[in-house]
Amino acid sequence: MSDALDLPVEAFYLQQEAFWGISDREAGEKLLAKFPHLLKAEVDTALMQARRLYQLSACGDFYLEPSVEAVTNKAMPYLREGAPGLSDRAYSAALHRILYSWMK
């Protein structure tokens, strides 16, 4: 596994960890504080991508699927189509959120 910075994943986890939600401004400030070498435009793009991925992981119709494999087989193409061009780590983070909700 690469240790390279995956900014959309970092932004996704910030959004997921915020119980009442987090504004893009606040998330951007946190990311820039954590990674001061980044440009604001990079952070803004990552936040937009993460927000889209987060929304997709909350809206999919996966809850009647009979198994983890069935959820994964349905969710991954949905995530890749809805938020194209992200890393496998980003899609895995969203899939984890979907599976957590599916298990409840």
C-alpha positions in Angstrom: 0.0 0.0 0.0 1.4 3.4 -1.0 1.9 6.1 1.6 1.4 8.8 -1.0 -1.1 11.5 -0.1 -4.6 10.7 -1.5 -6.3 14.0 -0.8 -9.9 13.0 -1.8 -9.6 10.1 0.7 -8.4 12.5 3.4 -11.3 14.8 2.7 -13.7 11.9 2.6 -12.6 10.8 6.1 -13.0 14.4 7.4 -16.5 14.4 6.2 -17.3 11.0 7.6 -15.9 11.8 11.0 -17.9 15.0 11.4 -21.0 13.9 13.3 -23.1 17.0 12.4 -21.3 17.5 9.1 -18.5 19.8 8.2 -18.6 22.7 5.8 -16.2 22.8 2.9 -14.6 25.9 4.3 -13.9 24.2 7.6 -12.7 21.0 6.0 -10.4 23.0 3.7 -8.9 24.8 6.6 -8.2 21.5 8.4 -6.6 20.0 5.3 -4.5 23.1 4.7 -3.4 23.0 8.3 -2.5 19.3 8.1 -0.8 19.7 4.6 0.5 23.2 4.4 2.4 22.5 1.1 -0.9 22.1 -0.8 -2.6 24.7 -2.9 -6.1 25.9 -2.0 -7.3 24.9 -5.5 -6.0 21.3 -4.9 -7.9 21.1 -1.6 -11.1 22.6 -3.1 -11.0 20.0 -5.9 -10.4 17.1 -3.4 -13.3 18.4 -1.2 -15.7 18.5 -4.2 -14.7 14.9 -5.2 -15.0 13.7 -1.6 -18.4 15.3 -1.1 -19.7 13.6 -4.3 -18.3 10.2 -3.2 -19.8 10.7 0.3 -23.2 11.5 -1.2 -23.1 8.5 -3.4 -22.2 6.2 -0.5 -25.3 7.5 1.4 -27.7 7.2 -1.5 -27.2 3.9 -3.2 -29.8 1.1 -3.1 -27.8 -1.7 -1.7 -29.6 -2.6 1.5 -31.6 -5.5 0.1 -28.6 -7.3 -1.3 -28.1 -10.8 0.2 -24.3 -10.7 0.8 -21.2 -8.6 1.1 -20.1 -9.8 -2.3 -23.4 -8.8 -3.9 -23.2 -5.3 -2.3 -19.6 -4.9 -3.5 -20.5 -6.1 -7.0 -23.3 -3.5 -7.2 -21.7 -0.6 -5.3 -18.2 -0.4 -7.0 -19.5 0.2 -10.5 -22.0 2.7 -9.1 -19.3 4.6 -7.2 -16.8 4.5 -10.2 -19.5 5.9 -12.5 -20.8 8.5 -10.1 -17.4 9.8 -9.1 -15.0 8.9 -11.9 -11.2 9.1 -11.8 -10.6 8.6 -8.1 -8.2 6.1 -6.5 -9.0 2.6 -5.4 -8.5 3.8 -1.9 -11.2 6.4 -2.3 -13.7 3.9 -3.7 -12.8 1.5 -0.9 -13.5 4.1 1.7 -16.9 4.7 0.2 -17.6 1.0 0.0 -16.7 0.6 3.6 -19.3 3.2 4.5 -21.9 1.4 2.4 -21.1 -2.0 3.9 -21.2 -0.6 7.4 -24.7 0.8 6.7 -25.7 -2.5 5.0 -24.8 -4.5 8.1 -26.8 -2.4 10.5 
